[in-house]
Amino acid sequence: MDTAPEIPTAPATSTIVVGYSSKPEGRAALQRAVTEAKLRGSSLIVVHTSSSEELDDLSTELAGSGVPYEIQATSDALDPAEELIAAASTSAAEFIVIGLRKRSPVGKLLLGSNAQRVLLDAACPVLAVKPS
């Protein structure tokens, strides 16, 4: 009995969660997340803390990237670290991208509390980037 060969189905699109603000470290995180999404064929969930004016620019930039995306505003109920972790958890994200500020030698002893919480508490890998 001959059976028809199985036709492979396209793998489910993975998701990358990125924390965005209009600060240099937030912009660096977004740029890296877009690059990674293009390389991996992933979609983005952008968790932002931007004003409505900045949100228009963000939407325009993402629309021009060609990457599927969703924008989520942070709520007052959770802090930004919890928002990123929750978004990654509910979307089964491949990883999270966050931006880090450049720090003085003394500041290097202490990592920002939001970045530290994401790095320590996220169930998925975290990619931390600095602005150029």
Backbone bond lengths (Angstrom), bond angles and torsions (degrees), N, CA, C in turn:
res aa  C-N    CA-C-N  psi(-1)  N-CA   C-N-CA  omega(-1)  CA-C   N-CA-C  phi
1 M - - - 1.443 - - 1.520 108.68 -
2 D 1.308 116.37 120.77 1.457 121.54 179.49 1.524 109.29 -83.39
3 T 1.326 114.01 137.95 1.467 118.58 174.77 1.514 108.12 -117.25
4 A 1.277 114.98 147.19 1.467 120.02 178.69 1.520 108.48 -69.90
5 P 1.319 116.71 141.82 1.462 118.43 177.95 1.525 110.28 -64.63
6 E 1.317 114.63 146.84 1.459 118.60 177.89 1.516 109.72 -72.39
7 I 1.286 115.37 137.26 1.458 120.72 176.61 1.515 107.15 -94.88
8 P 1.332 116.50 119.57 1.462 117.61 -178.44 1.524 110.87 -65.38
9 T 1.281 114.96 141.00 1.460 119.47 176.56 1.521 108.49 -95.97
10 A 1.301 115.76 152.28 1.462 120.37 179.93 1.529 108.83 -66.34
11 P 1.322 116.41 138.46 1.464 117.81 178.66 1.519 110.58 -64.77
12 A 1.305 114.16 151.55 1.465 119.16 178.20 1.523 108.91 -60.82
13 T 1.298 115.28 141.40 1.453 120.16 178.66 1.520 109.11 -67.83
14 S 1.305 115.98 132.41 1.459 119.76 176.72 1.524 108.91 -83.03
15 T 1.307 114.29 166.78 1.463 120.72 -177.50 1.519 109.59 -124.30
16 I 1.309 115.49 141.11 1.460 123.11 173.55 1.519 106.70 -118.28
17 V 1.320 116.24 131.39 1.467 121.38 177.07 1.525 107.49 -101.68
18 V 1.321 116.58 135.15 1.467 120.52 179.93 1.526 109.63 -131.71
19 G 1.317 114.78 136.90 1.453 120.99 174.52 1.516 108.81 -89.16
20 Y 1.335 117.21 125.16 1.460 120.34 -175.23 1.524 111.42 -124.22
21 S 1.313 114.28 138.17 1.459 122.87 164.79 1.523 104.98 -142.33
22 S 1.319 117.42 167.26 1.462 119.84 -178.28 1.528 112.16 -80.12
23 K 1.321 117.69 0.11 1.465 121.56 176.67 1.527 109.39 -71.19
24 P 1.340 117.83 160.98 1.468 120.16 -178.22 1.526 113.99 -53.98
25 E 1.333 117.33 -38.62 1.463 118.64 -179.29 1.528 111.92 -70.37
26 G 1.324 117.61 -32.88 1.459 120.96 175.99 1.510 112.03 -70.02
27 R 1.332 115.75 -38.42 1.472 120.39 177.30 1.535 110.17 -65.29
28 A 1.338 116.59 -41.53 1.471 120.84 178.74 1.527 110.56 -62.22
29 A 1.327 116.57 -41.10 1.464 120.53 178.98 1.526 110.60 -62.96
30 L 1.333 116.54 -43.88 1.462 120.25 179.99 1.523 111.13 -63.43
31 Q 1.332 116.98 -46.25 1.468 120.23 -179.58 1.525 110.85 -59.17
32 R 1.341 117.22 -43.66 1.456 120.18 -179.88 1.526 111.53 -67.65
33 A 1.329 116.28 -38.57 1.465 120.22 179.18 1.527 110.90 -64.16
34 V 1.322 117.42 -41.31 1.467 120.91 178.17 1.530 109.68 -63.37
35 T 1.325 117.02 -44.03 1.466 121.18 178.10 1.526 110.66 -59.38
36 E 1.319 116.85 -47.26 1.467 121.52 -179.57 1.526 110.90 -64.33
37 A 1.324 117.52 -40.21 1.461 121.29 179.54 1.529 111.01 -63.06
38 K 1.326 116.89 -40.29 1.465 120.49 177.68 1.525 110.64 -65.13
39 L 1.322 117.19 -42.70 1.464 121.43 179.92 1.521 112.36 -63.94
40 R 1.315 116.74 -36.75 1.456 121.91 -172.55 1.529 114.00 -100.32
41 G 1.323 117.49 -6.05 1.459 120.32 -175.03 1.524 111.36 67.12
42 S 1.322 116.59 35.73 1.460 122.65 -176.01 1.523 111.36 -100.24
43 S 1.309 114.32 164.36 1.460 119.98 171.49 1.525 108.01 -102.97
44 L 1.313 115.71 163.84 1.462 121.08 -179.15 1.521 111.01 -114.68
45 I 1.311 114.28 143.78 1.458 121.29 163.75 1.516 105.01 -115.75
46 V 1.324 116.22 116.16 1.457 121.96 -177.19 1.531 107.70 -102.91
47 V 1.327 115.50 112.90 1.460 121.41 177.17 1.524 105.94 -96.40
48 H 1.328 116.84 117.52 1.459 119.62 -171.27 1.521 112.86 -121.88
49 T 1.323 113.35 158.96 1.461 121.75 174.64 1.524 109.72 -122.63
50 S 1.319 116.33 27.92 1.467 121.93 -173.43 1.520 112.47 -87.34
51 S 1.328 114.22 159.82 1.466 120.42 174.08 1.528 108.98 -76.12
52 S 1.318 116.34 168.85 1.463 119.76 -178.62 1.528 112.14 -64.00
53 E 1.344 117.80 -32.68 1.465 119.96 177.49 1.533 110.25 -65.54
54 E 1.304 116.74 -43.48 1.467 121.24 179.61 1.522 110.97 -69.25
55 L 1.320 116.44 -28.73 1.457 121.09 -179.37 1.522 111.84 -64.95
56 D 1.326 117.03 -35.10 1.460 120.49 176.77 1.526 110.61 -62.44
57 D 1.334 116.95 -44.75 1.467 120.88 178.19 1.527 110.87 -63.34
58 L 1.328 116.51 -40.57 1.455 121.31 178.76 1.527 110.66 -61.69
59 S 1.319 116.62 -46.30 1.469 120.96 179.43 1.516 111.40 -61.10
60 T 1.331 117.01 -42.23 1.468 121.34 178.92 1.524 110.80 -63.40
61 E 1.327 116.31 -44.19 1.463 120.55 179.53 1.527 111.35 -62.91
62 L 1.318 116.82 -44.84 1.462 120.12 -179.49 1.528 111.64 -66.86
63 A 1.325 116.96 -39.24 1.467 120.31 178.95 1.524 110.69 -61.80
64 G 1.325 116.48 -36.43 1.459 120.83 179.33 1.518 114.08 -76.58
65 S 1.313 117.67 -12.96 1.470 120.59 -177.33 1.519 112.90 -77.78
66 G 1.329 117.08 -22.56 1.453 120.24 -177.87 1.529 113.15 80.61
67 V 1.300 117.86 6.82 1.461 122.61 -179.27 1.527 108.47 -99.78
68 P 1.342 118.10 132.82 1.465 118.54 174.71 1.528 109.90 -63.03
69 Y 1.314 116.36 138.49 1.463 118.80 -175.52 1.519 111.81 -148.45
70 E 1.310 113.48 161.06 1.459 123.26 172.52 1.524 105.65 -136.68
71 I 1.313 116.90 138.00 1.459 121.46 178.48 1.518 108.58 -109.29
72 Q 1.328 115.53 128.27 1.463 121.16 177.89 1.524 108.78 -121.16
73 A 1.306 116.23 129.53 1.459 120.72 175.42 1.516 108.40 -83.65
74 T 1.324 115.86 149.16 1.453 118.83 174.53 1.517 108.29 -74.92
75 S 1.305 115.32 145.33 1.466 119.65 177.84 1.518 108.92 -98.54
76 D 1.294 116.23 168.38 1.456 120.02 177.78 1.516 112.00 -76.66
77 A 1.328 116.66 -17.00 1.466 120.50 -175.28 1.529 112.05 -71.90
78 L 1.329 117.29 -34.75 1.456 121.20 -176.94 1.519 110.18 -118.68
79 D 1.320 116.89 154.44 1.463 118.90 174.21 1.524 108.45 -82.75
80 P 1.333 118.21 166.58 1.464 120.30 -175.80 1.534 114.04 -56.58
81 A 1.308 118.01 -37.64 1.471 120.04 179.11 1.521 110.41 -63.03
82 E 1.317 117.03 -45.22 1.457 120.17 179.15 1.524 111.62 -65.09
83 E 1.332 116.71 -35.80 1.467 120.78 177.73 1.532 110.66 -61.44
84 L 1.328 116.22 -45.70 1.465 120.21 179.63 1.524 111.18 -63.92
85 I 1.317 116.17 -45.59 1.463 120.73 -179.65 1.529 110.56 -63.07
86 A 1.327 117.36 -42.68 1.464 121.27 178.98 1.529 111.23 -64.61
87 A 1.329 117.01 -43.12 1.471 120.23 179.07 1.526 110.57 -62.56
88 A 1.325 116.56 -41.00 1.471 120.33 179.19 1.518 110.56 -66.54
89 S 1.302 116.69 -39.58 1.462 120.87 -178.45 1.527 111.61 -67.41
90 T 1.330 117.24 -48.09 1.463 120.05 -176.83 1.523 112.93 -70.89
91 S 1.329 117.63 -23.79 1.465 120.20 -179.83 1.527 112.68 -99.17
92 A 1.326 117.17 -0.45 1.468 121.60 -175.27 1.536 109.71 53.38
93 A 1.316 115.77 48.61 1.463 122.19 -175.44 1.525 111.69 -61.30
94 E 1.318 114.07 146.43 1.463 120.59 175.35 1.527 109.84 -68.25
95 F 1.334 115.85 -41.73 1.453 121.51 175.09 1.514 110.77 -165.70
96 I 1.333 114.95 171.85 1.464 123.23 178.62 1.522 107.97 -114.64
97 V 1.328 117.18 140.48 1.463 121.63 174.21 1.531 107.78 -113.24
98 I 1.336 115.25 127.16 1.464 120.55 176.70 1.526 108.70 -128.03
99 G 1.314 116.08 154.84 1.457 121.93 175.68 1.512 110.16 -101.06
100 L 1.321 115.53 143.69 1.461 121.61 177.48 1.516 109.40 -116.65
101 R 1.326 116.08 141.36 1.464 121.10 174.97 1.517 109.06 -76.80
102 K 1.323 114.51 150.70 1.460 118.52 170.93 1.516 106.78 -72.21
103 R 1.312 116.44 143.00 1.461 120.50 -173.59 1.517 111.42 -127.12
104 S 1.315 114.83 154.78 1.464 121.56 174.39 1.528 108.01 -71.99
105 P 1.330 118.49 167.66 1.468 119.81 177.56 1.530 112.71 -55.01
106 V 1.321 117.33 -39.35 1.467 119.72 178.07 1.527 109.72 -70.53
107 G 1.306 117.24 -40.92 1.461 121.50 -179.78 1.511 112.95 -64.54
108 K 1.330 117.15 -24.55 1.460 120.39 178.67 1.519 111.88 -67.33
109 L 1.322 116.76 -20.98 1.463 119.80 176.91 1.523 111.16 -70.46
110 L 1.327 115.93 -25.85 1.451 121.51 -179.07 1.521 109.01 -120.10
111 L 1.307 116.81 122.26 1.454 121.55 176.29 1.519 107.18 -87.80
112 G 1.311 117.85 146.73 1.463 120.44 178.14 1.521 110.81 -52.72
113 S 1.321 116.65 142.45 1.463 120.03 -173.61 1.523 112.70 -62.21
114 N 1.343 118.81 -39.60 1.468 120.13 178.77 1.520 111.05 -66.06
115 A 1.328 117.07 -46.28 1.464 120.32 179.28 1.526 110.50 -61.33
116 Q 1.304 116.25 -43.47 1.464 120.12 -179.18 1.531 110.66 -62.73
117 R 1.309 117.26 -42.89 1.468 119.99 179.79 1.516 111.67 -63.76
118 V 1.338 117.12 -41.49 1.466 119.32 178.72 1.526 109.71 -64.63
119 L 1.326 116.76 -46.81 1.463 120.31 -179.47 1.518 112.31 -59.80
120 L 1.317 117.11 -39.42 1.464 120.36 -175.82 1.524 113.93 -86.52
121 D 1.328 118.05 -30.98 1.462 120.01 -171.50 1.523 115.50 -103.31
122 A 1.319 118.97 -15.26 1.467 120.30 -178.55 1.529 110.29 -68.50
123 A 1.320 115.27 139.99 1.465 120.77 178.58 1.532 111.96 -80.95
124 C 1.330 117.15 -13.38 1.464 121.34 -179.61 1.534 108.55 -113.01
125 P 1.328 117.05 169.18 1.470 119.12 176.84 1.530 111.59 -62.08
126 V 1.333 115.03 155.25 1.457 121.83 179.63 1.522 107.81 -127.34
127 L 1.322 116.41 129.48 1.465 122.83 175.91 1.525 106.99 -104.53
128 A 1.309 117.28 117.60 1.464 122.19 179.65 1.521 108.44 -106.65
129 V 1.336 116.36 128.62 1.465 121.62 -177.39 1.529 109.63 -125.38
130 K 1.335 114.72 153.17 1.467 121.35 175.19 1.519 108.72 -111.81
131 P 1.326 117.00 151.75 1.470 119.05 175.61 1.532 109.71 -68.70
132 S 1.310 116.30 156.06 1.477 120.86 179.52 1.502 111.10 -68.19
